């Protein structure tokens, strides 16, 4: 069920995963996270479109706006569930696809981890995820988030 929500309403699924429902989410924070997610999905789309290792099946998928949206939301879902502490290193909880997507968009890449970290930071939930040591928020992102949560 959560997988389906990620494909239809990815940010709501992210909040549900963290135990938040619609009524207890600050709409300004949600809007900020939505903008960040939208720009991140666009960046993933560009990365896929310019990838030299993209399987032709996925190249065809990118030309259809609906399928492209589903694929990009899948990438977000995959990154979130892979990095989420309770499911970290538990492959049975990580969505997969065939043919495989390029390495450049896998959840373990710095870019994918940074997307999840930035969105988690907006909701003060960075500790719910496990990130590589080299993945850190820029200092001004911490200040921004701390100011919003006070």
C-alpha positions as CSV (number, residue, x, y, z in Angstrom):
1,X,0.0,0.0,0.0
2,X,2.8,2.5,0.9
3,X,4.5,1.8,-2.5
4,X,1.3,2.8,-4.3
5,X,1.1,6.0,-2.3
6,X,4.7,6.8,-3.2
7,X,3.8,6.5,-6.8
8,X,0.7,8.7,-6.6
9,X,1.5,11.1,-3.8
10,X,5.2,10.7,-2.9
11,X,5.5,13.4,-0.3
12,X,2.4,12.2,1.5
13,X,3.9,8.7,1.5
14,X,7.1,10.1,3.0
15,X,5.2,11.8,5.8
16,X,3.1,8.6,6.4
17,X,6.3,6.6,6.7
18,X,7.5,9.1,9.4
19,X,4.2,8.7,11.2
20,X,2.7,12.1,10.2
21,X,-0.9,12.5,8.9
22,X,-2.2,15.4,6.9
23,X,-3.6,17.2,10.0
24,X,-0.4,17.4,11.9
25,X,1.9,18.6,9.1
26,X,2.8,22.3,8.8
27,X,1.6,23.3,5.4
28,X,4.5,25.8,4.9
29,X,7.0,23.0,5.5
30,X,5.0,20.6,3.3
31,X,5.1,23.2,0.5
32,X,8.8,23.7,0.9
33,X,9.4,20.0,0.7
34,X,7.1,19.7,-2.3
35,X,9.2,22.3,-4.2
36,X,12.4,20.5,-3.2
37,X,11.0,17.2,-4.3
38,X,9.7,18.6,-7.6
39,X,13.1,20.1,-8.5
40,X,14.8,16.8,-7.4
41,X,12.6,14.7,-9.6
42,X,13.3,17.1,-12.5
43,X,17.1,16.7,-11.9
44,X,16.7,12.9,-11.8
45,X,14.8,13.1,-15.1
46,X,17.5,15.1,-16.7
47,X,20.2,12.6,-15.3
48,X,18.3,9.7,-16.8
49,X,17.7,11.5,-20.1
50,X,21.4,12.2,-20.5
51,X,22.7,8.9,-19.3
52,X,24.9,6.9,-21.6
53,X,23.9,3.7,-19.8
54,X,20.2,4.0,-19.9
55,X,18.4,0.9,-21.1
56,X,16.3,1.6,-24.3
57,X,13.2,0.5,-22.4
58,X,13.6,3.4,-19.9
59,X,14.5,5.8,-22.7
60,X,11.1,5.1,-24.2
61,X,9.4,5.5,-20.9
62,X,10.9,8.9,-20.4
63,X,9.2,10.2,-23.5
64,X,5.7,9.6,-22.0
65,X,4.9,12.3,-19.3
66,X,2.8,9.9,-17.2
67,X,5.3,7.0,-17.3
68,X,8.2,9.5,-16.7
69,X,6.4,10.8,-13.5
70,X,5.8,7.3,-12.2
71,X,9.5,6.3,-12.9
72,X,10.8,9.4,-11.1
73,X,8.5,8.8,-8.1
74,X,9.7,5.2,-8.1
75,X,13.3,6.5,-7.8
76,X,12.3,8.6,-4.8
77,X,10.5,5.7,-3.2
78,X,13.5,3.4,-3.7
79,X,15.8,6.0,-2.2
80,X,13.6,6.6,0.8
81,X,13.0,3.0,1.6
82,X,16.6,2.0,1.1
83,X,17.8,4.8,3.4
84,X,15.0,4.5,6.0
85,X,16.6,3.2,9.2
86,X,14.1,0.4,9.9
87,X,14.4,-1.0,6.4
88,X,18.1,-0.2,5.9
89,X,20.0,-3.2,4.5
90,X,16.8,-5.2,4.3
91,X,16.5,-5.8,0.6
92,X,13.1,-7.4,0.8
93,X,11.7,-3.9,1.6
94,X,13.6,-2.1,-1.2
95,X,11.6,-1.8,-4.5
96,X,13.5,-3.0,-7.6
97,X,12.9,-2.7,-11.3
98,X,14.0,-4.6,-14.4
99,X,15.8,-3.7,-16.5
100,X,18.0,-2.0,-13.9
101,X,18.3,1.8,-13.9
102,X,21.7,3.5,-14.3
103,X,24.1,3.5,-11.3
104,X,23.9,7.4,-11.3
105,X,20.4,7.3,-9.9
106,X,20.7,4.5,-7.3
107,X,19.8,5.3,-3.7
108,X,23.4,4.9,-2.6
109,X,24.6,7.9,-4.7
110,X,25.4,11.1,-3.0
111,X,22.8,12.9,-5.0
112,X,20.0,10.5,-4.1
113,X,21.0,10.5,-0.4
114,X,21.1,14.3,-0.4
115,X,17.5,14.5,-1.8
116,X,16.3,12.3,1.0
117,X,18.4,14.1,3.6
118,X,17.1,17.6,2.6
119,X,13.5,16.5,2.6
120,X,14.0,14.7,5.9
121,X,15.6,17.8,7.3
122,X,12.6,19.9,6.5
123,X,10.5,17.6,8.7
124,X,13.3,17.2,11.4
125,X,13.5,13.5,10.5
126,X,17.2,13.1,9.4
127,X,17.8,10.7,12.3
128,X,15.1,8.3,10.8
129,X,17.5,7.6,7.9
130,X,21.0,6.2,7.5
131,X,23.3,8.2,5.2
132,X,26.9,7.8,4.1
133,X,29.3,9.8,6.3
134,X,30.2,12.0,3.4
135,X,26.6,13.1,2.9
136,X,26.0,16.2,5.0
137,X,23.7,19.2,4.7
138,X,25.3,22.5,3.9
139,X,25.5,24.6,7.1
140,X,22.9,27.1,6.0
141,X,20.3,24.2,5.5
142,X,20.7,23.3,9.2
143,X,20.1,26.9,10.2
144,X,17.1,27.2,8.0
145,X,15.5,24.1,9.3
146,X,16.2,24.9,12.9
147,X,14.6,28.3,12.6
148,X,11.5,26.8,11.1
149,X,11.1,24.2,13.8
150,X,11.3,26.7,16.7
